[in-house]
Amino acid sequence: MVTKGMTRKKVRIMGRGRSGMGKIRSSHVTIKVDKVDFQEKIQRARSIYERDVWMKRKALVDKLKKSGETQTL
């Protein structure tokens, strides 16, 4: 989930000796981590495409577990 964060004001220098106000925006990112039973997801898939997606995700997780790295899914 992504929500609006703080906004900082910044002076922007413009041509002909003028200046303006700019905004530097930020956001809050909330990530929920949960365990997934891949075998159940693969068996309950409604289509071949959905099954293939879950199988690819399972393969990626297995690969990451072997290498000990973290990566965005």
N, C-alpha and C positions, 0 to 999 in steps of 0.2 A: 504494500500500500504506500502510495506517495502522497504527502500533504505539503502544503505551502509552509515555507520556513521564513527566516528573517530576510528583510530587504535592506540593503545598505545604499545610501546615496553617494554618488560620485560626480565630481565636476568634470564635464567634458569640454575641452578647449576646442573652439570652432574658429573658422576663418574670420578675418577682419576684426580681430580683437574681441570677439564675443565668446561667451561661455554658456553652457547649458547644463542641465542636470540629467544624469543617467542613473539607472538603477542596476545594482548587482543583486540578482535573485538567488536564493538557495532553497533547498527543499529537505524534508525529513523523509527517510526511507525506512519502512518497517518490513522486516523479512520474518516469516514464520517458517521454522524448520520442523519437519515431521518425518517419521519413518514411513516408507511406502512398501507394501507387500506387492512386489512386481509380478509374482506368479499369479496372484489373484487378479490384478489389473489386466494381465495378458489374457487370462481365461474369460474375463467378463467384458472384453472389448466388443463393441457393437459392430465394428467393421474391420476389414483387413488392414486398412490404413491406420486405424487407431491401435491395432495390435502391433503393427510394425513400429509405430512411434514409441510404444511402451518397451518393446524389445530393444530399440536403439538406446533409450534412456537407461535401461538395465545394463546394457553393455558398457555405456559410458561410466556408470557408477562403479561397476566391477573394475574397469580399467583404472579409475581414480583411486580405488581402494588398494589396488596392487602397487601403484606408484607412490601413494601417500601424499598426493597433492590435492589442492582444492581448486575448483573451477566453477564458473557460472554455468548452471544448467539452463 
